[in-house]
Amino acid sequence: MSRVARDTQLSLHLPSTSTPLRQRIAEAIVGEIAAGRLQSNDILPSSRALATALEVSRAPVVEAYEQLAAAGFIISRPGSGTRVAIGAEQAAAACAVSDPALEGPLPRQGPRIKDPQWDLHPEIPDTSLISSEDWRRSWRAAAAASICEGIAGVEAHPELRRSVAEHVRRVRGIAARPDDVVIFPSVDAVLRTIVDVAELSGRNVAFEEPGSHRARMALQQNGVRVRAIVVDDDGLDPQRLAATDRAVYCTPAHQFPLGSHMPVTRRAALVEWATASDNLIIEDDYDSELRFDAAPVPALRGLVGGDDRVAYIGSASKILTPSVPLAWLLAPRALRTAIDKVVRSSSEMACGVAALALSNLFDSGAMGRHISRSTRRYRARRTAFVESLQAHLSDLGDMRAAVVGIEAGLHVVLRLPDSVDDVKVAEDLGERGVSVPSLAEHRLSETGPRGLVCGYARLPERNSGQVARMIAEVLSCHML
């Protein structure tokens, strides 16, 4: 949810150095953002008011504001003042500018629930696997670069659009051009834009059941009528789509949360459905780079007809860190003009420095090295955790629980009998220091599958047995 804008009184400390005054003002404002004293959507003082407060002429303040706007830290719009950009906090904390104190550590791993001893939530990767050298080098280069000014709408962030087009071509088999890629500050912003330009508000959108709670909420909050379709071992079945469905949201590469992958026959049938009915497919390719025991499957966007019918969504949140506030969309070309209009009028803009830093990671080969390195580590953690779970479940002498969705991604699902209250199981585990979501969080219906969604990305192999034993001990009290 967007924060309510608030006027902000700045109290800046400008060091007495030979650095140009405009640069010192810009760096001081970035420092305020990094420290959390300035937050997304905060309204900055006018250049005249800040110049008066600093007892300097107005010109260097105007120049500092222009520099920060070009870098994506702030947004200046006629009639609405100058505001801190959405996602600027993460970029400022990670970005190394002139002040060494702003370099900071690698991005935090995200919020924790009641500070559990073991956090098995599946959304967050292990940021300690990021090369500190590659990370800081990319952000320093981004901070020092000249941001392309005067470019807005779908044409903004040309460097990252080129990098993403090459990445999806090489990794996902999508023949994308940079012009096909639009950069957003978040996946939620992508979904809001799709709902707007495809006129989905008040219309039916078919949705996987169970499916991503976050994506479902983003659609519903923008007026979409979500219609649940129960998935099977092959994911969503196109034959269950209805004539009233205007679009379908799916995760075909690695169904979230159950972990299946959609076979090619269903993928082709889905594109054929969208083509024949003049409808839209929203393909969330959220962690397709992370595959262990199965060959990569083609993206829907890369199939014949996909260019015209598939809105392909990607981000770096699973392969790198959620702290990089960026996502990308490859939309059907027929929607490009409408998307450009929406993006230009939106107050949510992707951070320019973050976009350049991510482009640097792609272009330097650092992202490829990170994916290879982290995939090896995640495979080892998955194997240790799954083997430990299976061993302890076997010790219970009750084989009604099963581990599924182990071929890819950063989580597995422990499927439980329908008679088990998975919400209560998760609550009991929380009391023992293990924070793990239940499948109930991702179900629309009370009658859907029961289970636990166990993220293992940050669970060291040496601790897998301990955590698996705790899960089995709690289950033993519920599976009588």
C-alpha positions as CSV (number, residue, x, y, z in Angstrom):
1,M,0.0,0.0,0.0
2,S,1.3,3.5,-0.9
3,R,2.4,5.7,1.9
4,V,0.5,9.0,2.5
5,A,2.7,11.9,1.4
6,R,4.0,14.0,4.2
7,D,5.9,17.3,4.1
8,T,9.4,17.0,5.4
9,Q,11.7,19.5,7.2
10,L,15.3,18.7,6.1
11,S,18.2,19.3,8.5
12,L,21.2,18.6,6.4
13,H,24.9,18.5,7.5
14,L,27.1,19.7,4.6
15,P,30.8,18.8,5.2
16,S,33.4,21.5,4.5
17,T,35.2,19.8,1.6
18,S,36.3,20.7,-1.9
19,T,33.4,18.7,-3.4
20,P,31.0,21.0,-5.3
21,L,28.1,22.2,-3.2
22,R,25.5,20.7,-5.4
23,Q,27.1,17.3,-4.9
24,R,27.4,17.7,-1.2
25,I,23.6,18.6,-1.0
26,A,22.7,15.6,-3.2
27,E,24.8,13.2,-1.1
28,A,23.4,14.6,2.2
29,I,19.8,13.9,0.9
30,V,20.8,10.4,-0.2
31,G,22.2,9.9,3.3
32,E,18.9,11.0,4.8
33,I,17.1,8.5,2.6
34,A,19.5,5.7,3.5
35,A,19.1,6.5,7.2
36,G,15.3,6.3,6.9
37,R,14.7,9.9,7.9
38,L,13.4,10.4,4.4
39,Q,11.0,7.7,3.0
40,S,9.2,6.9,-0.1
41,N,6.6,9.6,-1.1
42,D,7.9,12.1,1.4
43,I,7.6,15.7,0.0
44,L,10.9,17.6,0.0
45,P,11.1,21.3,0.6
46,S,11.1,23.5,-2.4
47,S,14.5,24.4,-3.8
48,R,14.0,28.0,-2.5
49,A,13.0,26.9,1.0
50,L,16.0,24.5,1.3
51,A,18.4,27.1,0.0
52,T,17.1,29.5,2.6
53,A,17.5,26.9,5.4
54,L,21.1,26.0,4.2
55,E,21.9,29.7,3.8
56,V,23.2,29.1,0.2
57,S,22.1,30.3,-3.2
58,R,19.2,28.5,-4.9
59,A,21.2,27.3,-7.9
60,P,23.2,24.5,-6.3
61,V,20.0,23.2,-4.6
62,V,18.2,23.1,-8.0
63,E,21.2,21.3,-9.5
64,A,21.2,18.8,-6.7
65,Y,17.5,18.1,-7.1
66,E,18.0,17.7,-10.9
67,Q,20.9,15.2,-10.2
68,L,18.8,13.2,-7.8
69,A,15.8,13.2,-10.1
70,A,18.0,12.0,-13.0
71,A,19.3,9.2,-10.8
72,G,15.8,8.1,-9.8
73,F,16.0,9.0,-6.1
74,I,13.4,11.7,-6.3
75,I,10.4,12.6,-8.6
76,S,9.6,16.1,-9.5
77,R,6.2,16.8,-11.1
78,P,4.6,20.2,-11.8
79,G,1.8,20.9,-9.3
80,S,2.7,18.1,-6.9
81,G,6.1,19.1,-5.7
82,T,9.2,17.0,-5.3
83,R,8.9,13.6,-3.6
84,V,11.1,10.7,-2.6
85,A,10.8,8.0,-5.2
86,I,9.3,4.6,-4.4
87,G,12.1,2.2,-3.7
88,A,14.7,5.0,-3.1
89,E,15.4,3.7,0.5
90,Q,16.7,0.4,-0.8
91,A,18.8,2.0,-3.5
92,A,20.2,4.6,-1.2
93,A,21.2,2.0,1.4
94,A,22.9,-0.2,-1.2
95,C,24.4,2.6,-3.3
96,A,28.0,3.7,-2.5
97,V,28.4,7.4,-3.2
98,S,31.1,9.7,-2.0
99,D,30.5,9.1,1.7
100,P,31.9,5.6,2.6
101,A,29.4,5.4,5.4
102,L,26.7,5.0,2.8
103,E,28.2,1.8,1.4
104,G,26.6,-0.3,4.2
105,P,26.3,-4.1,4.3
106,L,24.6,-6.2,1.7
107,P,20.8,-5.9,1.6
108,R,18.8,-7.2,4.5
109,Q,17.0,-10.4,4.1
110,G,13.6,-8.9,4.8
111,P,11.2,-8.9,7.6
112,R,11.0,-11.7,10.2
113,I,8.0,-12.9,12.1
114,K,8.6,-12.6,15.9
115,D,12.3,-13.2,15.3
116,P,12.1,-17.0,14.9
117,Q,15.1,-19.2,15.2
118,W,14.4,-20.7,11.8
119,D,12.5,-18.7,9.1
120,L,11.3,-21.0,6.3
121,H,9.3,-18.4,4.4
122,P,9.8,-19.0,0.7
123,E,9.9,-15.5,-0.7
124,I,13.4,-14.5,0.3
125,P,16.7,-15.9,-1.1
126,D,20.0,-16.0,0.8
127,T,21.6,-12.7,0.2
128,S,24.8,-13.8,1.8
129,L,25.5,-15.7,-1.5
130,I,25.8,-12.4,-3.4
131,S,29.4,-11.5,-4.1
132,S,30.1,-8.4,-2.0
133,E,32.7,-7.3,-4.6
134,D,30.4,-7.7,-7.6
135,W,27.5,-6.1,-5.7
136,R,29.4,-3.0,-4.6
137,R,31.2,-2.6,-7.9
138,S,27.9,-2.5,-9.8
139,W,26.3,0.0,-7.4
140,R,29.4,2.3,-7.4
141,A,29.5,2.3,-11.2
142,A,25.7,3.1,-11.3
143,A,26.1,6.0,-8.9
144,A,29.0,7.4,-10.9
145,A,27.3,7.0,-14.3
146,S,25.4,9.6,-16.2
147,I,21.8,8.7,-16.0
148,C,19.9,9.1,-19.3
149,E,17.8,12.3,-18.7
150,G,14.6,13.2,-20.5
151,I,13.6,9.6,-21.1
152,A,10.3,8.6,-19.6
153,G,7.5,6.0,-20.0
154,V,8.3,2.7,-21.6
155,E,11.6,4.0,-23.0
156,A,13.1,4.7,-19.6
157,H,16.0,2.7,-18.3
158,P,17.4,1.7,-21.7
159,E,20.5,-0.1,-20.3
160,L,18.4,-2.4,-18.1
161,R,15.9,-3.0,-20.9
162,R,18.8,-4.2,-23.2
163,S,20.2,-6.4,-20.4
164,V,16.8,-8.0,-19.6
165,A,16.1,-8.6,-23.3
166,E,19.4,-10.5,-23.6
167,H,18.8,-12.4,-20.3
168,V,15.4,-13.7,-21.3
169,R,16.7,-14.6,-24.7
170,R,19.6,-16.6,-23.4
171,V,17.9,-18.1,-20.3
172,R,14.2,-18.4,-21.2
173,G,14.3,-18.7,-25.0
174,I,12.3,-15.5,-25.6
175,A,13.2,-13.5,-28.7
176,A,12.7,-10.2,-27.0
177,R,13.9,-6.8,-28.2
178,P,14.8,-4.0,-25.7
179,D,11.7,-2.2,-27.0
180,D,9.6,-5.1,-25.7
181,V,10.8,-4.6,-22.1
182,V,9.2,-2.1,-19.6
183,I,10.8,-1.5,-16.2
184,F,8.7,-1.1,-13.1
185,P,9.4,-0.6,-9.4
186,S,7.7,-3.8,-8.3
187,V,5.7,-6.8,-9.5
188,D,2.6,-5.2,-7.9
189,A,3.1,-2.1,-10.0
190,V,3.3,-4.4,-13.1
191,L,0.0,-6.1,-12.2
192,R,-1.7,-2.8,-11.5
193,T,-0.7,-1.5,-14.9
194,I,-1.9,-4.7,-16.7
195,V,-5.3,-4.5,-15.0
196,D,-5.5,-0.8,-16.1
197,V,-4.4,-1.2,-19.8
198,A,-6.2,-4.5,-20.4
199,E,-9.4,-3.2,-18.7
200,L,-9.6,-6.1,-16.3
201,S,-11.3,-4.3,-13.4
202,G,-14.7,-5.9,-12.8
203,R,-13.8,-8.8,-15.1
204,N,-13.0,-12.4,-14.4
205,V,-9.4,-13.5,-14.3
206,A,-8.7,-17.2,-13.9
207,F,-6.2,-17.8,-11.1
208,E,-4.4,-20.9,-9.9
209,E,-5.8,-22.5,-6.7
210,P,-3.7,-22.6,-4.6
211,G,-1.8,-19.7,-5.9
212,S,0.3,-16.7,-5.0
213,H,-1.5,-14.7,-2.2
214,R,0.4,-11.6,-3.1
215,A,-0.5,-11.7,-6.7
216,R,-4.1,-12.5,-6.0
217,M,-4.4,-9.5,-3.6
218,A,-2.8,-7.2,-6.1
219,L,-5.4,-8.1,-8.7
220,Q,-8.3,-8.0,-6.3
221,Q,-7.3,-4.6,-4.9
222,N,-7.5,-3.3,-8.4
223,G,-11.1,-4.5,-9.0
224,V,-10.4,-7.9,-10.6
225,R,-12.8,-10.8,-9.9
226,V,-10.5,-13.7,-9.3
227,R,-11.9,-17.0,-10.3
228,A,-10.0,-20.0,-8.8
229,I,-9.1,-23.0,-10.9
230,V,-7.8,-25.9,-8.9
231,V,-4.4,-27.0,-10.2
232,D,-3.3,-30.7,-10.6
233,D,0.1,-32.3,-11.0
234,D,0.6,-30.5,-14.3
235,G,-0.5,-27.1,-13.0
236,L,-3.4,-25.2,-14.4
237,D,-5.6,-27.0,-17.0
238,P,-6.6,-24.8,-19.9
239,Q,-9.7,-27.0,-20.4
240,R,-11.1,-25.5,-17.2
241,L,-11.1,-21.9,-18.5
242,A,-14.5,-20.4,-18.9
243,A,-16.0,-18.2,-21.6
244,T,-16.3,-15.4,-19.0
245,D,-12.6,-15.4,-18.2
246,R,-11.0,-12.3,-19.7
247,A,-7.5,-13.3,-18.7
248,V,-5.5,-16.0,-16.8
249,Y,-2.7,-15.6,-14.2
250,C,-0.3,-18.5,-14.0
251,T,3.2,-19.6,-13.0
252,P,3.9,-22.4,-15.6
253,A,7.6,-22.8,-15.0
254,H,7.2,-23.6,-11.3
255,Q,3.7,-23.4,-10.0
256,F,3.5,-21.4,-6.8
257,P,3.2,-22.9,-4.3
258,L,2.8,-26.6,-5.2
259,G,5.9,-26.6,-7.5
260,S,4.6,-28.4,-10.6
261,H,5.7,-27.4,-14.1
262,M,3.2,-27.1,-16.9
263,P,3.9,-29.5,-19.8
264,V,4.4,-28.2,-23.3
265,T,1.0,-29.5,-24.5
266,R,-0.8,-27.4,-21.9
267,R,1.4,-24.4,-22.6
268,A,0.5,-24.6,-26.3
269,A,-3.2,-25.1,-25.5
270,L,-3.2,-22.0,-23.2
271,V,-1.7,-19.8,-25.9
272,E,-4.3,-21.2,-28.4
273,W,-7.1,-20.4,-25.9
274,A,-5.9,-16.8,-25.6
275,T,-5.5,-16.4,-29.3
276,A,-8.9,-17.9,-30.2
277,S,-10.8,-15.9,-27.5
278,D,-8.8,-12.6,-27.8
279,N,-7.8,-12.9,-24.1
280,L,-4.6,-12.3,-22.1
281,I,-2.2,-14.6,-20.3
282,I,-0.3,-13.1,-17.3
283,E,2.8,-15.3,-17.0
284,D,4.7,-14.8,-13.7
285,D,8.1,-16.4,-14.3
286,Y,9.2,-15.7,-10.7
287,D,12.1,-18.2,-10.2
288,S,12.5,-20.0,-13.5
289,E,16.3,-19.7,-13.4
290,L,16.5,-22.0,-10.4
291,R,16.1,-25.5,-11.7
292,F,17.8,-28.6,-10.2
293,D,16.4,-31.9,-11.5
294,A,14.4,-30.9,-14.6
295,A,15.4,-29.4,-17.9
296,P,14.2,-25.8,-18.5
297,V,10.8,-25.6,-20.0
298,P,10.0,-22.9,-22.6
299,A,8.2,-19.7,-21.4
300,L,4.7,-19.2,-22.7
301,R,6.0,-15.9,-24.1
302,G,8.4,-17.8,-26.3
303,L,5.8,-20.0,-27.9
304,V,4.2,-19.2,-31.3
305,G,1.6,-16.5,-30.7
306,G,3.1,-15.6,-27.3
307,D,4.2,-12.2,-28.4
308,D,0.6,-11.2,-29.0
309,R,-1.1,-12.8,-26.0
310,V,1.3,-13.1,-23.1
311,A,2.2,-10.5,-20.5
312,Y,5.5,-11.9,-19.2
313,I,6.6,-10.7,-15.7
314,G,10.1,-11.2,-14.2
315,S,12.2,-9.7,-11.4
316,A,15.4,-10.2,-9.5
317,S,13.7,-10.8,-6.2
318,K,14.2,-14.6,-6.1
319,I,17.5,-14.9,-7.9
320,L,19.1,-11.9,-6.2
321,T,17.3,-10.0,-3.5
322,P,13.9,-8.3,-2.9
323,S,15.9,-5.3,-1.9
324,V,16.3,-4.3,-5.5
325,P,13.0,-2.6,-6.2
326,L,12.6,-3.5,-9.9
327,A,10.5,-5.8,-12.1
328,W,10.1,-6.1,-15.8
329,L,7.2,-6.7,-18.2
330,L,7.2,-8.0,-21.7
331,A,3.7,-7.0,-22.8
332,P,1.8,-7.8,-26.0
333,R,2.7,-5.1,-28.5
334,A,-0.9,-4.0,-28.9
335,L,-0.8,-2.7,-25.3
336,R,2.4,-0.8,-25.6
337,T,0.9,2.6,-26.3
338,A,-1.5,2.3,-23.4
339,I,1.2,1.1,-21.0
340,D,3.4,4.1,-22.0
341,K,0.5,6.5,-21.1
342,V,0.0,4.8,-17.7
343,V,3.7,4.7,-16.8
344,R,4.2,8.4,-17.8
345,S,1.3,9.5,-15.5
346,S,2.2,7.2,-12.6
347,S,3.9,8.5,-9.4
348,E,5.6,5.1,-9.0
349,M,8.8,5.1,-11.0
350,A,11.6,2.6,-11.0
351,C,14.8,3.9,-9.4
352,G,17.4,4.9,-12.0
353,V,20.4,4.0,-9.9
354,A,19.0,0.6,-9.1
355,A,18.2,0.0,-12.8
356,L,21.8,0.8,-13.8
357,A,23.2,-1.3,-11.0
358,L,21.1,-4.4,-12.0
359,S,22.1,-3.8,-15.6
360,N,25.8,-3.8,-14.6
361,L,25.3,-7.1,-12.8
362,F,23.8,-8.6,-15.9
363,D,26.3,-7.2,-18.4
364,S,29.4,-7.9,-16.3
365,G,28.6,-11.6,-16.0
366,A,28.2,-11.2,-12.2
367,M,24.5,-12.2,-12.4
368,G,25.3,-15.4,-14.4
369,R,28.0,-16.3,-11.9
370,H,25.7,-15.6,-9.0
371,I,22.9,-17.8,-10.5
372,S,25.4,-20.7,-11.0
373,R,26.9,-20.3,-7.6
374,S,23.6,-20.0,-5.7
375,T,22.0,-22.8,-7.7
376,R,24.7,-25.2,-6.5
377,R,24.2,-24.1,-2.9
378,Y,20.5,-24.2,-3.0
379,R,20.6,-27.7,-4.6
380,A,22.7,-28.9,-1.6
381,R,20.3,-27.3,0.9
382,R,17.3,-28.7,-0.8
383,T,18.7,-32.2,-0.9
384,A,19.7,-32.1,2.8
385,F,16.3,-30.7,3.9
386,V,14.2,-33.1,1.8
387,E,16.2,-36.1,2.8
388,S,15.9,-35.1,6.5
389,L,12.2,-34.5,6.2
390,Q,11.6,-37.9,4.5
391,A,13.7,-39.7,7.1
392,H,11.9,-38.2,10.0
393,L,8.5,-38.7,8.4
394,S,9.4,-42.3,7.9
395,D,10.3,-42.6,11.5
396,L,6.7,-41.5,12.4
397,G,5.5,-44.6,10.6
398,D,2.8,-42.5,8.8
399,M,3.3,-42.0,5.1
400,R,0.2,-39.8,4.6
401,A,2.5,-36.7,4.5
402,A,4.6,-36.2,1.3
403,V,7.2,-33.7,0.1
404,V,6.4,-32.3,-3.4
405,G,7.7,-29.6,-5.7
406,I,11.4,-30.5,-5.2
407,E,12.7,-30.0,-8.8
408,A,13.1,-26.2,-8.8
409,G,12.8,-23.0,-6.9
410,L,13.6,-22.1,-3.3
411,H,10.9,-24.1,-1.5
412,V,9.2,-27.5,-1.2
413,V,5.7,-28.3,0.0
414,L,5.0,-30.8,2.7
415,R,1.5,-32.1,1.7
416,L,-0.6,-33.1,4.7
417,P,-3.8,-35.2,4.9
418,D,-7.0,-33.2,4.5
419,S,-7.9,-34.0,8.1
420,V,-4.9,-32.0,9.4
421,D,-5.4,-28.3,10.2
422,D,-2.3,-26.8,8.5
423,V,-2.8,-23.4,10.1
424,K,-2.6,-24.9,13.6
425,V,0.5,-26.9,12.6
426,A,2.1,-23.7,11.5
427,E,1.1,-22.0,14.7
428,D,2.5,-24.8,16.8
429,L,5.8,-24.7,14.9
430,G,6.0,-21.0,15.4
431,E,5.8,-21.5,19.2
432,R,8.9,-23.8,18.8
433,G,10.8,-21.2,16.8
434,V,10.1,-22.4,13.3
435,S,8.3,-19.8,11.1
436,V,6.7,-21.5,8.1
437,P,3.5,-20.5,6.2
438,S,0.7,-23.0,5.6
439,L,-0.9,-23.6,2.3
440,A,-4.0,-21.9,3.7
441,E,-2.3,-18.6,3.1
442,H,-2.5,-19.3,-0.6
443,R,-5.9,-20.9,-0.8
444,L,-9.2,-19.2,-1.7
445,S,-11.2,-22.2,-0.6
446,E,-11.4,-23.9,2.8
447,T,-11.5,-27.3,1.0
448,G,-8.1,-27.0,-0.8
449,P,-5.0,-29.0,-0.2
450,R,-3.3,-28.9,3.3
451,G,0.4,-28.5,3.8
452,L,3.4,-26.3,4.7
453,V,5.3,-24.2,2.3
454,C,8.9,-24.7,3.4
455,G,11.5,-22.4,2.1
456,Y,15.0,-23.7,2.5
457,A,17.1,-21.0,0.9
458,R,18.5,-19.8,4.2
459,L,18.6,-23.1,6.0
460,P,22.2,-24.5,6.2
461,E,22.7,-28.2,5.5
462,R,24.0,-28.8,9.0
463,N,20.7,-27.6,10.5
464,S,18.3,-29.4,8.2
465,G,18.0,-32.5,10.5
466,Q,17.2,-30.3,13.5
467,V,14.5,-28.4,11.7
468,A,13.0,-31.5,10.0
469,R,12.9,-33.3,13.4
470,M,11.0,-30.4,15.0
471,I,8.5,-30.4,12.1
472,A,8.0,-34.2,12.4
473,E,7.5,-33.9,16.2
474,V,4.8,-31.3,15.8
475,L,3.1,-33.3,13.0
476,S,3.1,-36.4,15.2
477,C,0.6,-34.5,17.5
478,H,-1.7,-33.7,14.6
479,M,-1.7,-36.9,12.6
480,L,-3.1,-39.3,15.2
